[in-house]
């Protein structure tokens, strides 16, 4: 579950996918951040309020599809503050 400084990504299963890669757009190019087998992932270590461009890529037949057309921009929320006045 996502908490402060993180976002939860979810996606639909892709037919024939062996695994999924979480890619981030960093310094002008796409980089593989992590990989796994499920259809959700919690991306940690993010700064609240910043925007991050991420995408999920499928590995099929031993090769990454490298299709970033499903990219989204995510921004983790800041920790909620309770007004005590």
The 8 nearest C-alpha neighbors of each residue, nearest first, counted from 0:
[[1, 2, 41, 7, 6, 40, 5, 42],
 [2, 0, 6, 5, 7, 41, 3, 42],
 [3, 1, 5, 4, 0, 6, 78, 43],
 [2, 4, 5, 78, 77, 76, 1, 75],
 [5, 3, 45, 46, 47, 75, 44, 43],
 [4, 6, 43, 1, 42, 2, 3, 75],
 [7, 5, 1, 42, 41, 75, 8, 43],
 [6, 8, 41, 1, 40, 42, 9, 0],
 [7, 9, 40, 39, 41, 6, 10, 42],
 [10, 8, 39, 38, 40, 7, 11, 41],
 [9, 11, 38, 39, 12, 8, 55, 13],
 [12, 10, 38, 13, 9, 39, 14, 37],
 [11, 13, 38, 14, 10, 16, 37, 15],
 [12, 14, 16, 15, 11, 57, 10, 17],
 [15, 13, 16, 12, 59, 17, 57, 11],
 [14, 16, 59, 13, 17, 60, 58, 57],
 [17, 15, 59, 58, 18, 13, 14, 57],
 [18, 16, 58, 59, 15, 19, 36, 57],
 [19, 17, 36, 58, 16, 35, 57, 20],
 [18, 20, 57, 35, 34, 56, 36, 58],
 [21, 19, 34, 56, 55, 33, 22, 57],
 [20, 22, 55, 33, 32, 34, 31, 54],
 [23, 21, 31, 54, 32, 30, 53, 55],
 [22, 24, 53, 30, 29, 52, 25, 32],
 [23, 25, 29, 28, 52, 53, 30, 27],
 [24, 26, 28, 27, 23, 29, 30, 52],
 [27, 25, 28, 24, 29, 30, 23, 52],
 [26, 28, 25, 24, 29, 30, 23, 52],
 [29, 27, 24, 25, 26, 30, 23, 22],
 [28, 30, 24, 23, 25, 22, 31, 27],
 [31, 29, 22, 23, 32, 24, 28, 25],
 [30, 32, 22, 33, 21, 20, 23, 29],
 [33, 31, 22, 21, 30, 23, 34, 20],
 [34, 32, 21, 31, 20, 35, 22, 19],
 [35, 33, 20, 19, 21, 18, 32, 36],
 [34, 36, 19, 18, 37, 20, 33, 40],
 [35, 37, 18, 19, 38, 34, 17, 20],
 [38, 36, 39, 35, 19, 18, 40, 12],
 [39, 37, 10, 9, 12, 11, 36, 40],
 [40, 38, 9, 8, 37, 10, 7, 41],
 [39, 41, 8, 7, 42, 9, 38, 37],
 [42, 40, 7, 6, 1, 43, 8, 5],
 [41, 43, 5, 6, 40, 7, 44, 8],
 [44, 42, 5, 45, 4, 41, 6, 1],
 [45, 43, 4, 5, 46, 42, 3, 6],
 [46, 44, 4, 43, 5, 47, 75, 42],
 [45, 47, 4, 49, 48, 44, 75, 5],
 [48, 46, 75, 77, 76, 4, 49, 45],
 [47, 49, 74, 75, 76, 46, 50, 77],
 [50, 48, 74, 47, 46, 51, 75, 45],
 [49, 51, 74, 73, 72, 48, 52, 75],
 [50, 52, 73, 72, 53, 74, 49, 23],
 [53, 51, 72, 24, 71, 23, 73, 70],
 [54, 52, 23, 70, 22, 71, 24, 51],
 [53, 55, 70, 22, 67, 69, 21, 71],
 [56, 54, 21, 20, 22, 19, 57, 53],
 [55, 57, 20, 19, 65, 64, 66, 54],
 [56, 58, 19, 16, 63, 64, 18, 59],
 [57, 59, 63, 62, 18, 16, 17, 19],
 [60, 58, 16, 61, 62, 17, 15, 57],
 [61, 59, 62, 58, 17, 15, 16, 63],
 [60, 62, 59, 58, 63, 17, 16, 18],
 [63, 61, 58, 59, 60, 64, 57, 65],
 [62, 64, 58, 65, 57, 59, 56, 61],
 [63, 65, 66, 57, 58, 62, 56, 59],
 [66, 64, 63, 67, 56, 57, 58, 62],
 [67, 65, 64, 68, 56, 69, 57, 63],
 [66, 68, 69, 70, 54, 65, 56, 55],
 [67, 69, 70, 66, 54, 71, 65, 55],
 [68, 70, 67, 54, 71, 55, 66, 56],
 [71, 69, 54, 53, 67, 68, 52, 72],
 [72, 70, 53, 52, 54, 73, 69, 51],
 [71, 73, 52, 51, 50, 53, 74, 70],
 [74, 72, 51, 50, 71, 52, 75, 6],
 [73, 75, 50, 49, 48, 51, 76, 47],
 [76, 74, 47, 4, 5, 6, 48, 77],
 [77, 75, 47, 48, 74, 78, 3, 4],
 [76, 78, 47, 79, 3, 75, 48, 4],
 [77, 79, 3, 80, 76, 47, 2, 4],
 [78, 80, 77, 81, 76, 3, 82, 2],
 [81, 79, 82, 78, 77, 83, 76, 84],
 [80, 82, 83, 79, 84, 78, 77, 76],
 [81, 83, 84, 80, 79, 78, 77, 76],
 [84, 82, 81, 80, 79, 78, 77, 76],
 [83, 82, 81, 80, 79, 78, 77, 76]]
